[in-house]
């Protein structure tokens, strides 16, 4: 299952990219994100392959996910895979400078690892799409406000 969204942000490409690339800035627009901790060394010039753990508050509990940076071309392309034993999401962000700001193309591909997760992903695809749109809207809001 793949979800695609495009937004235009009235902010420079470097600023918008930093909001996605920097673990602390992610907290500004990704609702529920408690922390991202890298589990090994990270080459900030080429972080592809860097592994991390991400804690996200979901309702009344905190869930932990494993992740890895899968693509990095500053300030044009950033991708990660995040997941657990039930599912994984491959999140890709592509940034293009446009008149007055930056176009962000976002793609989220969901892969399920269990029958239960597959069923839930089908039943709640509308919710996943809504959450992703809400996150992008908040990314836009934060980038344009600061």
Secondary structure, DSSP 4 states (H G I P E B T S, - for coil): -EEEEEEEESS-HHHHHHHHH-HHHHTTTSTTEEEEEESS---TTS-TT-EEEEEEEETTEEEEEEEEEEEEETTTEEEEEEE-SSEEEEEEEEEEEETTEEEEEEEEEEEESSHHHHHHHHHTHHHHHHHHHHHHHHHHHHHHH-
